[in-house]
Amino acid sequence: MGASKIAITIDRVLLEALDRLVKERVFPNRSRAIQAAVAEKLQRLEGTRLARECAKLDPAFESALAEEGLGDDPDAWPEY
């Protein structure tokens, strides 16, 4: 995977905290720390979006759709 170089502006307090993590060897460098933070934030946002979309679903309709076409007799169900 290729990487792109960007420039950012960061609050001094955040930068000091970031530098402490690098000094404590939690991250090898600032770049890796920022990459990890951005990746984690994007993953959380995606999870939030998925939760919002799932909340739009009607449980009764989804259940009926899942059961559609299946009879009460399990022997009549298709074999997998």
PDB file with SEQRES, HELIX, SHEET and CRYST1 records, atoms N, CA, C and O in Angstrom:
SEQRES   1 A   80  MET GLY ALA SER LYS ILE ALA ILE THR ILE ASP ARG VAL          
SEQRES   2 A   80  LEU LEU GLU ALA LEU ASP ARG LEU VAL LYS GLU ARG VAL          
SEQRES   3 A   80  PHE PRO ASN ARG SER ARG ALA ILE GLN ALA ALA VAL ALA          
SEQRES   4 A   80  GLU LYS LEU GLN ARG LEU GLU GLY THR ARG LEU ALA ARG          
SEQRES   5 A   80  GLU CYS ALA LYS LEU ASP PRO ALA PHE GLU SER ALA LEU          
SEQRES   6 A   80  ALA GLU GLU GLY LEU GLY ASP ASP PRO ASP ALA TRP PRO          
SEQRES   7 A   80  GLU TYR                                                      
HELIX    1 AA1 ARG A   12  LYS A   23  1                                  12    
HELIX    2 AA2 ARG A   30  ALA A   55  1                                  26    
HELIX    3 AA3 PRO A   59  GLU A   67  1                                   9    
HELIX    4 AA4 PRO A   74  ALA A   76  5                                   3    
CRYST1    1.000    1.000    1.000  90.00  90.00  90.00 P 1           1          
ATOM      1  N   MET A   1       0.847  -1.170   0.000  1.00  0.00           N  
ATOM      2  CA  MET A   1       0.000   0.000   0.000  1.00  0.00           C  
ATOM      3  C   MET A   1       0.890   1.229   0.000  1.00  0.00           C  
ATOM      4  O   MET A   1       1.815   1.325   0.807  1.00  0.00           O  
ATOM      5  N   GLY A   2       0.625   2.161  -0.885  1.00  0.00           N  
ATOM      6  CA  GLY A   2       1.397   3.382  -0.948  1.00  0.00           C  
ATOM      7  C   GLY A   2       0.985   4.356   0.135  1.00  0.00           C  
ATOM      8  O   GLY A   2      -0.128   4.295   0.659  1.00  0.00           O  
ATOM      9  N   ALA A   3       1.873   5.232   0.452  1.00  0.00           N  
ATOM     10  CA  ALA A   3       1.586   6.245   1.473  1.00  0.00           C  
ATOM     11  C   ALA A   3       1.711   7.613   0.837  1.00  0.00           C  
ATOM     12  O   ALA A   3       2.466   7.807  -0.116  1.00  0.00           O  
ATOM     13  N   SER A   4       0.967   8.552   1.373  1.00  0.00           N  
ATOM     14  CA  SER A   4       1.017   9.932   0.894  1.00  0.00           C  
ATOM     15  C   SER A   4       1.452  10.834   2.031  1.00  0.00           C  
ATOM     16  O   SER A   4       1.047  10.651   3.179  1.00  0.00           O  
ATOM     17  N   LYS A   5       2.261  11.784   1.705  1.00  0.00           N  
ATOM     18  CA  LYS A   5       2.720  12.737   2.701  1.00  0.00           C  
ATOM     19  C   LYS A   5       1.745  13.908   2.733  1.00  0.00           C  
ATOM     20  O   LYS A   5       1.358  14.437   1.692  1.00  0.00           O  
ATOM     21  N   ILE A   6       1.353  14.306   3.948  1.00  0.00           N  
ATOM     22  CA  ILE A   6       0.447  15.439   4.125  1.00  0.00           C  
ATOM     23  C   ILE A   6       1.014  16.350   5.203  1.00  0.00           C  
ATOM     24  O   ILE A   6       1.910  15.962   5.953  1.00  0.00           O  
ATOM     25  N   ALA A   7       0.495  17.537   5.271  1.00  0.00           N  
ATOM     26  CA  ALA A   7       0.869  18.470   6.337  1.00  0.00           C  
ATOM     27  C   ALA A   7      -0.379  18.731   7.179  1.00  0.00           C  
ATOM     28  O   ALA A   7      -1.471  18.924   6.644  1.00  0.00           O  
ATOM     29  N   ILE A   8      -0.207  18.736   8.492  1.00  0.00           N  
ATOM     30  CA  ILE A   8      -1.334  19.014   9.381  1.00  0.00           C  
ATOM     31  C   ILE A   8      -0.931  20.077  10.393  1.00  0.00           C  
ATOM     32  O   ILE A   8       0.251  20.315  10.642  1.00  0.00           O  
ATOM     33  N   THR A   9      -1.938  20.699  10.960  1.00  0.00           N  
ATOM     34  CA  THR A   9      -1.732  21.631  12.063  1.00  0.00           C  
ATOM     35  C   THR A   9      -2.353  20.982  13.282  1.00  0.00           C  
ATOM     36  O   THR A   9      -3.494  20.522  13.237  1.00  0.00           O  
ATOM     37  N   ILE A  10      -1.594  20.944  14.381  1.00  0.00           N  
ATOM     38  CA  ILE A  10      -2.071  20.261  15.580  1.00  0.00           C  
ATOM     39  C   ILE A  10      -1.827  21.148  16.797  1.00  0.00           C  
ATOM     40  O   ILE A  10      -0.810  21.834  16.895  1.00  0.00           O  
ATOM     41  N   ASP A  11      -2.770  21.116  17.704  1.00  0.00           N  
ATOM     42  CA  ASP A  11      -2.675  21.882  18.937  1.00  0.00           C  
ATOM     43  C   ASP A  11      -1.419  21.471  19.720  1.00  0.00           C  
ATOM     44  O   ASP A  11      -1.043  20.299  19.728  1.00  0.00           O  
ATOM     45  N   ARG A  12      -0.782  22.435  20.370  1.00  0.00           N  
ATOM     46  CA  ARG A  12       0.464  22.182  21.095  1.00  0.00           C  
ATOM     47  C   ARG A  12       0.288  21.119  22.173  1.00  0.00           C  
ATOM     48  O   ARG A  12       1.164  20.272  22.351  1.00  0.00           O  
ATOM     49  N   VAL A  13      -0.832  21.149  22.895  1.00  0.00           N  
ATOM     50  CA  VAL A  13      -1.074  20.164  23.960  1.00  0.00           C  
ATOM     51  C   VAL A  13      -1.172  18.759  23.370  1.00  0.00           C  
ATOM     52  O   VAL A  13      -0.624  17.808  23.928  1.00  0.00           O  
ATOM     53  N   LEU A  14      -1.867  18.629  22.245  1.00  0.00           N  
ATOM     54  CA  LEU A  14      -1.963  17.326  21.579  1.00  0.00           C  
ATOM     55  C   LEU A  14      -0.600  16.849  21.092  1.00  0.00           C  
ATOM     56  O   LEU A  14      -0.271  15.667  21.191  1.00  0.00           O  
ATOM     57  N   LEU A  15       0.182  17.776  20.569  1.00  0.00           N  
ATOM     58  CA  LEU A  15       1.510  17.413  20.072  1.00  0.00           C  
ATOM     59  C   LEU A  15       2.406  16.944  21.211  1.00  0.00           C  
ATOM     60  O   LEU A  15       3.174  15.995  21.051  1.00  0.00           O  
ATOM     61  N   GLU A  16       2.310  17.599  22.351  1.00  0.00           N  
ATOM     62  CA  GLU A  16       3.115  17.184  23.503  1.00  0.00           C  
ATOM     63  C   GLU A  16       2.708  15.782  23.968  1.00  0.00           C  
ATOM     64  O   GLU A  16       3.561  14.961  24.306  1.00  0.00           O  
ATOM     65  N   ALA A  17       1.406  15.521  23.982  1.00  0.00           N  
ATOM     66  CA  ALA A  17       0.930  14.190  24.362  1.00  0.00           C  
ATOM     67  C   ALA A  17       1.389  13.147  23.346  1.00  0.00           C  
ATOM     68  O   ALA A  17       1.789  12.043  23.715  1.00  0.00           O  
ATOM     69  N   LEU A  18       1.328  13.500  22.084  1.00  0.00           N  
ATOM     70  CA  LEU A  18       1.784  12.621  21.008  1.00  0.00           C  
ATOM     71  C   LEU A  18       3.269  12.321  21.154  1.00  0.00           C  
ATOM     72  O   LEU A  18       3.689  11.170  21.035  1.00  0.00           O  
ATOM     73  N   ASP A  19       4.049  13.338  21.408  1.00  0.00           N  
ATOM     74  CA  ASP A  19       5.492  13.152  21.572  1.00  0.00           C  
ATOM     75  C   ASP A  19       5.825  12.290  22.791  1.00  0.00           C  
ATOM     76  O   ASP A  19       6.802  11.542  22.779  1.00  0.00           O  
ATOM     77  N   ARG A  20       5.009  12.397  23.842  1.00  0.00           N  
ATOM     78  CA  ARG A  20       5.221  11.528  25.014  1.00  0.00           C  
ATOM     79  C   ARG A  20       5.025  10.064  24.635  1.00  0.00           C  
ATOM     80  O   ARG A  20       5.799   9.197  25.042  1.00  0.00           O  
ATOM     81  N   LEU A  21       3.983   9.799  23.854  1.00  0.00           N  
ATOM     82  CA  LEU A  21       3.735   8.420  23.425  1.00  0.00           C  
ATOM     83  C   LEU A  21       4.882   7.885  22.571  1.00  0.00           C  
ATOM     84  O   LEU A  21       5.259   6.719  22.683  1.00  0.00           O  
ATOM     85  N   VAL A  22       5.419   8.731  21.734  1.00  0.00           N  
ATOM     86  CA  VAL A  22       6.558   8.310  20.906  1.00  0.00           C  
ATOM     87  C   VAL A  22       7.776   8.075  21.795  1.00  0.00           C  
ATOM     88  O   VAL A  22       8.499   7.096  21.616  1.00  0.00           O  
ATOM     89  N   LYS A  23       7.999   8.967  22.745  1.00  0.00           N  
ATOM     90  CA  LYS A  23       9.144   8.836  23.661  1.00  0.00           C  
ATOM     91  C   LYS A  23       9.022   7.557  24.494  1.00  0.00           C  
ATOM     92  O   LYS A  23      10.020   6.893  24.773  1.00  0.00           O  
ATOM     93  N   GLU A  24       7.787   7.219  24.890  1.00  0.00           N  
ATOM     94  CA  GLU A  24       7.545   6.002  25.674  1.00  0.00           C  
ATOM     95  C   GLU A  24       7.493   4.748  24.792  1.00  0.00           C  
ATOM     96  O   GLU A  24       7.236   3.647  25.278  1.00  0.00           O  
ATOM     97  N   ARG A  25       7.736   4.930  23.518  1.00  0.00           N  
ATOM     98  CA  ARG A  25       7.766   3.842  22.530  1.00  0.00           C  
ATOM     99  C   ARG A  25       6.426   3.131  22.362  1.00  0.00           C  
ATOM    100  O   ARG A  25       6.374   1.951  22.015  1.00  0.00           O  
ATOM    101  N   VAL A  26       5.336   3.875  22.616  1.00  0.00           N  
ATOM    102  CA  VAL A  26       4.013   3.336  22.311  1.00  0.00           C  
ATOM    103  C   VAL A  26       3.857   3.297  20.788  1.00  0.00           C  
ATOM    104  O   VAL A  26       3.251   2.378  20.237  1.00  0.00           O  
ATOM    105  N   PHE A  27       4.406   4.299  20.128  1.00  0.00           N  
ATOM    106  CA  PHE A  27       4.464   4.378  18.675  1.00  0.00           C  
ATOM    107  C   PHE A  27       5.894   4.645  18.267  1.00  0.00           C  
ATOM    108  O   PHE A  27       6.636   5.290  19.007  1.00  0.00           O  
ATOM    109  N   PRO A  28       6.303   4.156  17.085  1.00  0.00           N  
ATOM    110  CA  PRO A  28       7.691   4.383  16.662  1.00  0.00           C  
ATOM    111  C   PRO A  28       7.964   5.835  16.266  1.00  0.00           C  
ATOM    112  O   PRO A  28       9.100   6.301  16.351  1.00  0.00           O  
ATOM    113  N   ASN A  29       6.918   6.549  15.832  1.00  0.00           N  
ATOM    114  CA  ASN A  29       7.103   7.939  15.422  1.00  0.00           C  
ATOM    115  C   ASN A  29       5.753   8.648  15.363  1.00  0.00           C  
ATOM    116  O   ASN A  29       4.705   8.021  15.513  1.00  0.00           O  
ATOM    117  N   ARG A  30       5.790   9.937  15.146  1.00  0.00           N  
ATOM    118  CA  ARG A  30       4.556  10.731  15.077  1.00  0.00           C  
ATOM    119  C   ARG A  30       3.639  10.248  13.963  1.00  0.00           C  
ATOM    120  O   ARG A  30       2.426  10.149  14.142  1.00  0.00           O  
ATOM    121  N   SER A  31       4.221   9.955  12.832  1.00  0.00           N  
ATOM    122  CA  SER A  31       3.430   9.553  11.670  1.00  0.00           C  
ATOM    123  C   SER A  31       2.601   8.313  11.971  1.00  0.00           C  
ATOM    124  O   SER A  31       1.412   8.265  11.656  1.00  0.00           O  
ATOM    125  N   ARG A  32       3.227   7.316  12.578  1.00  0.00           N  
ATOM    126  CA  ARG A  32       2.503   6.080  12.894  1.00  0.00           C  
ATOM    127  C   ARG A  32       1.409   6.332  13.934  1.00  0.00           C  
ATOM    128  O   ARG A  32       0.332   5.740  13.866  1.00  0.00           O  
ATOM    129  N   ALA A  33       1.687   7.201  14.880  1.00  0.00           N  
ATOM    130  CA  ALA A  33       0.679   7.521  15.905  1.00  0.00           C  
ATOM    131  C   ALA A  33      -0.535   8.188  15.266  1.00  0.00           C  
ATOM    132  O   ALA A  33      -1.676   7.850  15.583  1.00  0.00           O  
ATOM    133  N   ILE A  34      -0.288   9.123  14.378  1.00  0.00           N  
ATOM    134  CA  ILE A  34      -1.391   9.826  13.719  1.00  0.00           C  
ATOM    135  C   ILE A  34      -2.151   8.880  12.797  1.00  0.00           C  
ATOM    136  O   ILE A  34      -3.378   8.941  12.729  1.00  0.00           O  
ATOM    137  N   GLN A  35      -1.441   8.011  12.091  1.00  0.00           N  
ATOM    138  CA  GLN A  35      -2.108   7.024  11.238  1.00  0.00           C  
ATOM    139  C   GLN A  35      -3.039   6.141  12.070  1.00  0.00           C  
ATOM    140  O   GLN A  35      -4.175   5.881  11.673  1.00  0.00           O  
ATOM    141  N   ALA A  36      -2.555   5.685  13.219  1.00  0.00           N  
ATOM    142  CA  ALA A  36      -3.362   4.832  14.086  1.00  0.00           C  
ATOM    143  C   ALA A  36      -4.601   5.579  14.581  1.00  0.00           C  
ATOM    144  O   ALA A  36      -5.695   5.015  14.622  1.00  0.00           O  
ATOM    145  N   ALA A  37      -4.429   6.832  14.953  1.00  0.00           N  
ATOM    146  CA  ALA A  37      -5.555   7.627  15.450  1.00  0.00           C  
ATOM    147  C   ALA A  37      -6.606   7.844  14.365  1.00  0.00           C  
ATOM    148  O   ALA A  37      -7.804   7.724  14.621  1.00  0.00           O  
ATOM    149  N   VAL A  38      -6.159   8.159  13.167  1.00  0.00           N  
ATOM    150  CA  VAL A  38      -7.098   8.389  12.065  1.00  0.00           C  
ATOM    151  C   VAL A  38      -7.815   7.084  11.707  1.00  0.00           C  
ATOM    152  O   VAL A  38      -9.026   7.080  11.485  1.00  0.00           O  
ATOM    153  N   ALA A  39      -7.075   5.989  11.651  1.00  0.00           N  
ATOM    154  CA  ALA A  39      -7.690   4.697  11.321  1.00  0.00           C  
ATOM    155  C   ALA A  39      -8.739   4.316  12.361  1.00  0.00           C  
ATOM    156  O   ALA A  39      -9.824   3.848  12.014  1.00  0.00           O  
ATOM    157  N   GLU A  40      -8.413   4.517  13.634  1.00  0.00           N  
ATOM    158  CA  GLU A  40      -9.367   4.189  14.695  1.00  0.00           C  
ATOM    159  C   GLU A  40     -10.612   5.060  14.605  1.00  0.00           C  
ATOM    160  O   GLU A  40     -11.726   4.564  14.771  1.00  0.00           O  
ATOM    161  N   LYS A  41     -10.439   6.333  14.348  1.00  0.00           N  
ATOM    162  CA  LYS A  41     -11.584   7.237  14.234  1.00  0.00           C  
ATOM    163  C   LYS A  41     -12.473   6.846  13.053  1.00  0.00           C  
ATOM    164  O   LYS A  41     -13.698   6.827  13.178  1.00  0.00           O  
ATOM    165  N   LEU A  42     -11.864   6.538  11.915  1.00  0.00           N  
ATOM    166  CA  LEU A  42     -12.639   6.130  10.744  1.00  0.00           C  
ATOM    167  C   LEU A  42     -13.402   4.839  11.013  1.00  0.00           C  
ATOM    168  O   LEU A  42     -14.547   4.693  10.583  1.00  0.00           O  
ATOM    169  N   GLN A  43     -12.777   3.906  11.721  1.00  0.00           N  
ATOM    170  CA  GLN A  43     -13.442   2.647  12.052  1.00  0.00           C  
ATOM    171  C   GLN A  43     -14.637   2.911  12.969  1.00  0.00           C  
ATOM    172  O   GLN A  43     -15.699   2.318  12.783  1.00  0.00           O  
ATOM    173  N   ARG A  44     -14.475   3.785  13.943  1.00  0.00           N  
ATOM    174  CA  ARG A  44     -15.589   4.120  14.838  1.00  0.00           C  
ATOM    175  C   ARG A  44     -16.723   4.791  14.083  1.00  0.00           C  
ATOM    176  O   ARG A  44     -17.892   4.482  14.315  1.00  0.00           O  
ATOM    177  N   LEU A  45     -16.391   5.702  13.187  1.00  0.00           N  
ATOM    178  CA  LEU A  45     -17.424   6.375  12.399  1.00  0.00           C  
ATOM    179  C   LEU A  45     -18.179   5.381  11.537  1.00  0.00           C  
ATOM    180  O   LEU A  45     -19.401   5.474  11.412  1.00  0.00           O  
ATOM    181  N   GLU A  46     -17.478   4.441  10.948  1.00  0.00           N  
ATOM    182  CA  GLU A  46     -18.123   3.430  10.116  1.00  0.00           C  
ATOM    183  C   GLU A  46     -19.048   2.572  10.964  1.00  0.00           C  
ATOM    184  O   GLU A  46     -20.149   2.233  10.528  1.00  0.00           O  
ATOM    185  N   GLY A  47     -18.614   2.214  12.176  1.00  0.00           N  
ATOM    186  CA  GLY A  47     -19.452   1.437  13.080  1.00  0.00           C  
ATOM    187  C   GLY A  47     -20.698   2.203  13.472  1.00  0.00           C  
ATOM    188  O   GLY A  47     -21.779   1.624  13.582  1.00  0.00           O  
ATOM    189  N   THR A  48     -20.555   3.490  13.682  1.00  0.00           N  
ATOM    190  CA  THR A  48     -21.694   4.330  14.026  1.00  0.00           C  
ATOM    191  C   THR A  48     -22.671   4.390  12.862  1.00  0.00           C  
ATOM    192  O   THR A  48     -23.884   4.338  13.067  1.00  0.00           O  
ATOM    193  N   ARG A  49     -22.156   4.500  11.648  1.00  0.00           N  
ATOM    194  CA  ARG A  49     -23.015   4.546  10.468  1.00  0.00           C  
ATOM    195  C   ARG A  49     -23.768   3.236  10.318  1.00  0.00           C  
ATOM    196  O   ARG A  49     -24.958   3.235  10.001  1.00  0.00           O  
ATOM    197  N   LEU A  50     -23.087   2.126  10.542  1.00  0.00           N  
ATOM    198  CA  LEU A  50     -23.736   0.819  10.447  1.00  0.00           C  
ATOM    199  C   LEU A  50     -24.845   0.705  11.486  1.00  0.00           C  
ATOM    200  O   LEU A  50     -25.921   0.188  11.187  1.00  0.00           O  
ATOM    201  N   ALA A  51     -24.597   1.178  12.693  1.00  0.00           N  
ATOM    202  CA  ALA A  51     -25.622   1.132  13.738  1.00  0.00           C  
ATOM    203  C   ALA A  51     -26.832   1.981  13.351  1.00  0.00           C  
ATOM    204  O   ALA A  51     -27.972   1.576  13.578  1.00  0.00           O  
ATOM    205  N   ARG A  52     -26.588   3.156  12.767  1.00  0.00           N  
ATOM    206  CA  ARG A  52     -27.701   4.010  12.329  1.00  0.00           C  
ATOM    207  C   ARG A  52     -28.523   3.321  11.248  1.00  0.00           C  
ATOM    208  O   ARG A  52     -29.753   3.377  11.271  1.00  0.00           O  
ATOM    209  N   GLU A  53     -27.852   2.675  10.304  1.00  0.00           N  
ATOM    210  CA  GLU A  53     -28.562   1.984   9.234  1.00  0.00           C  
ATOM    211  C   GLU A  53     -29.356   0.800   9.784  1.00  0.00           C  
ATOM    212  O   GLU A  53     -30.484   0.558   9.356  1.00  0.00           O  
ATOM    213  N   CYS A  54     -28.779   0.072  10.717  1.00  0.00           N  
ATOM    214  CA  CYS A  54     -29.482  -1.067  11.308  1.00  0.00           C  
ATOM    215  C   CYS A  54     -30.703  -0.615  12.095  1.00  0.00           C  
ATOM    216  O   CYS A  54     -31.715  -1.315  12.131  1.00  0.00           O  
ATOM    217  N   ALA A  55     -30.613   0.542  12.722  1.00  0.00           N  
ATOM    218  CA  ALA A  55     -31.742   1.063  13.500  1.00  0.00           C  
ATOM    219  C   ALA A  55     -32.930   1.384  12.607  1.00  0.00           C  
ATOM    220  O   ALA A  55     -34.059   1.445  13.093  1.00  0.00           O  
ATOM    221  N   LYS A  56     -32.708   1.589  11.321  1.00  0.00           N  
ATOM    222  CA  LYS A  56     -33.783   1.888  10.389  1.00  0.00           C  
ATOM    223  C   LYS A  56     -34.592   0.643  10.017  1.00  0.00           C  
ATOM    224  O   LYS A  56     -35.701   0.751   9.495  1.00  0.00           O  
ATOM    225  N   LEU A  57     -34.034  -0.532  10.287  1.00  0.00           N  
ATOM    226  CA  LEU A  57     -34.697  -1.773   9.897  1.00  0.00           C  
ATOM    227  C   LEU A  57     -35.901  -2.062  10.790  1.00  0.00           C  
ATOM    228  O   LEU A  57     -35.895  -1.748  11.981  1.00  0.00           O  
ATOM    229  N   ASP A  58     -36.919  -2.658  10.207  1.00  0.00           N  
ATOM    230  CA  ASP A  58     -38.114  -3.075  10.941  1.00  0.00           C  
ATOM    231  C   ASP A  58     -37.915  -4.537  11.333  1.00  0.00           C  
ATOM    232  O   ASP A  58     -37.909  -5.407  10.462  1.00  0.00           O  
ATOM    233  N   PRO A  59     -37.751  -4.826  12.626  1.00  0.00           N  
ATOM    234  CA  PRO A  59     -37.472  -6.205  13.050  1.00  0.00           C  
ATOM    235  C   PRO A  59     -38.523  -7.211  12.594  1.00  0.00           C  
ATOM    236  O   PRO A  59     -38.179  -8.324  12.196  1.00  0.00           O  
ATOM    237  N   ALA A  60     -39.791  -6.837  12.647  1.00  0.00           N  
ATOM    238  CA  ALA A  60     -40.854  -7.767  12.233  1.00  0.00           C  
ATOM    239  C   ALA A  60     -40.740  -8.087  10.744  1.00  0.00           C  
ATOM    240  O   ALA A  60     -40.878  -9.243  10.344  1.00  0.00           O  
ATOM    241  N   PHE A  61     -40.488  -7.067   9.924  1.00  0.00           N  
ATOM    242  CA  PHE A  61     -40.340  -7.283   8.489  1.00  0.00           C  
ATOM    243  C   PHE A  61     -39.113  -8.139   8.189  1.00  0.00           C  
ATOM    244  O   PHE A  61     -39.177  -9.053   7.367  1.00  0.00           O  
ATOM    245  N   GLU A  62     -37.996  -7.842   8.856  1.00  0.00           N  
ATOM    246  CA  GLU A  62     -36.765  -8.596   8.625  1.00  0.00           C  
ATOM    247  C   GLU A  62     -36.941 -10.062   9.027  1.00  0.00           C  
ATOM    248  O   GLU A  62     -36.444 -10.963   8.351  1.00  0.00           O  
ATOM    249  N   SER A  63     -37.653 -10.292  10.135  1.00  0.00           N  
ATOM    250  CA  SER A  63     -37.908 -11.668  10.577  1.00  0.00           C  
ATOM    251  C   SER A  63     -38.782 -12.409   9.579  1.00  0.00           C  
ATOM    252  O   SER A  63     -38.518 -13.563   9.244  1.00  0.00           O  
ATOM    253  N   ALA A  64     -39.819 -11.739   9.108  1.00  0.00           N  
ATOM    254  CA  ALA A  64     -40.711 -12.355   8.118  1.00  0.00           C  
ATOM    255  C   ALA A  64     -39.952 -12.651   6.834  1.00  0.00           C  
ATOM    256  O   ALA A  64     -40.155 -13.698   6.219  1.00  0.00           O  
ATOM    257  N   LEU A  65     -39.099 -11.755   6.434  1.00  0.00           N  
ATOM    258  CA  LEU A  65     -38.310 -11.951   5.224  1.00  0.00           C  
ATOM    259  C   LEU A  65     -37.354 -13.135   5.380  1.00  0.00           C  
ATOM    260  O   LEU A  65     -37.153 -13.910   4.445  1.00  0.00           O  
ATOM    261  N   ALA A  66     -36.770 -13.263   6.565  1.00  0.00           N  
ATOM    262  CA  ALA A  66     -35.840 -14.364   6.815  1.00  0.00           C  
ATOM    263  C   ALA A  66     -36.555 -15.716   6.798  1.00  0.00           C  
ATOM    264  O   ALA A  66     -35.988 -16.725   6.379  1.00  0.00           O  
ATOM    265  N   GLU A  67     -37.784 -15.721   7.251  1.00  0.00           N  
ATOM    266  CA  GLU A  67     -38.546 -16.967   7.327  1.00  0.00           C  
ATOM    267  C   GLU A  67     -39.310 -17.274   6.051  1.00  0.00           C  
ATOM    268  O   GLU A  67     -39.877 -18.359   5.918  1.00  0.00           O  
ATOM    269  N   GLU A  68     -39.336 -16.342   5.117  1.00  0.00           N  
ATOM    270  CA  GLU A  68     -40.113 -16.507   3.894  1.00  0.00           C  
ATOM    271  C   GLU A  68     -39.701 -17.764   3.141  1.00  0.00           C  
ATOM    272  O   GLU A  68     -38.517 -18.012   2.912  1.00  0.00           O  
ATOM    273  N   GLY A  69     -40.686 -18.538   2.768  1.00  0.00           N  
ATOM    274  CA  GLY A  69     -40.425 -19.715   1.951  1.00  0.00           C  
ATOM    275  C   GLY A  69     -40.090 -20.959   2.748  1.00  0.00           C  
ATOM    276  O   GLY A  69     -40.000 -22.044   2.173  1.00  0.00           O  
ATOM    277  N   LEU A  70     -39.903 -20.836   4.046  1.00  0.00           N  
ATOM    278  CA  LEU A  70     -39.595 -22.005   4.853  1.00  0.00           C  
ATOM    279  C   LEU A  70     -40.869 -22.497   5.528  1.00  0.00           C  
ATOM    280  O   LEU A  70     -41.574 -21.726   6.179  1.00  0.00           O  
ATOM    281  N   GLY A  71     -41.150 -23.755   5.372  1.00  0.00           N  
ATOM    282  CA  GLY A  71     -42.325 -24.332   6.007  1.00  0.00           C  
ATOM    283  C   GLY A  71     -42.029 -24.705   7.454  1.00  0.00           C  
ATOM    284  O   GLY A  71     -40.906 -24.557   7.934  1.00  0.00           O  
ATOM    285  N   ASP A  72     -43.055 -25.189   8.132  1.00  0.00           N  
ATOM    286  CA  ASP A  72     -42.891 -25.590   9.520  1.00  0.00           C  
ATOM    287  C   ASP A  72     -42.176 -26.927   9.654  1.00  0.00           C  
ATOM    288  O   ASP A  72     -41.639 -27.240  10.717  1.00  0.00           O  
ATOM    289  N   ASP A  73     -42.166 -27.715   8.589  1.00  0.00           N  
ATOM    290  CA  ASP A  73     -41.540 -29.035   8.626  1.00  0.00           C  
ATOM    291  C   ASP A  73     -40.075 -28.943   8.232  1.00  0.00           C  
ATOM    292  O   ASP A  73     -39.772 -28.688   7.067  1.00  0.00           O  
ATOM    293  N   PRO A  74     -39.155 -29.144   9.175  1.00  0.00           N  
ATOM    294  CA  PRO A  74     -37.723 -29.036   8.839  1.00  0.00           C  
ATOM    295  C   PRO A  74     -37.277 -30.039   7.785  1.00  0.00           C  
ATOM    296  O   PRO A  74     -36.295 -29.792   7.086  1.00  0.00           O  
ATOM    297  N   ASP A  75     -37.984 -31.180   7.651  1.00  0.00           N  
ATOM    298  CA  ASP A  75     -37.605 -32.159   6.630  1.00  0.00           C  
ATOM    299  C   ASP A  75     -37.845 -31.631   5.221  1.00  0.00           C  
ATOM    300  O   ASP A  75     -37.261 -32.135   4.261  1.00  0.00           O  
ATOM    301  N   ALA A  76     -38.699 -30.624   5.090  1.00  0.00           N  
ATOM    302  CA  ALA A  76     -38.997 -30.049   3.784  1.00  0.00           C  
ATOM    303  C   ALA A  76     -37.995 -28.951   3.396  1.00  0.00           C  
ATOM    304  O   ALA A  76     -38.004 -28.460   2.267  1.00  0.00           O  
ATOM    305  N   TRP A  77     -37.155 -28.585   4.325  1.00  0.00           N  
ATOM    306  CA  TRP A  77     -36.183 -27.536   4.028  1.00  0.00           C  
ATOM    307  C   TRP A  77     -35.103 -28.065   3.095  1.00  0.00           C  
ATOM    308  O   TRP A  77     -34.788 -29.255   3.127  1.00  0.00           O  
ATOM    309  N   PRO A  78     -34.538 -27.205   2.272  1.00  0.00           N  
ATOM    310  CA  PRO A  78     -33.477 -27.669   1.381  1.00  0.00           C  
ATOM    311  C   PRO A  78     -32.228 -28.072   2.163  1.00  0.00           C  
ATOM    312  O   PRO A  78     -31.921 -27.501   3.210  1.00  0.00           O  
ATOM    313  N   GLU A  79     -31.524 -29.058   1.639  1.00  0.00           N  
ATOM    314  CA  GLU A  79     -30.303 -29.514   2.288  1.00  0.00           C  
ATOM    315  C   GLU A  79     -29.119 -28.674   1.823  1.00  0.00           C  
ATOM    316  O   GLU A  79     -29.033 -28.321   0.646  1.00  0.00           O  
ATOM    317  N   TYR A  80     -28.229 -28.360   2.715  1.00  0.00           N  
ATOM    318  CA  TYR A  80     -27.040 -27.558   2.378  1.00  0.00           C  
ATOM    319  C   TYR A  80     -25.819 -28.403   2.385  1.00  0.00           C  
ATOM    320  O   TYR A  80     -24.723 -27.906   2.126  1.00  0.00           O  
TER     321      TYR A  80                                                      
END                                                                             
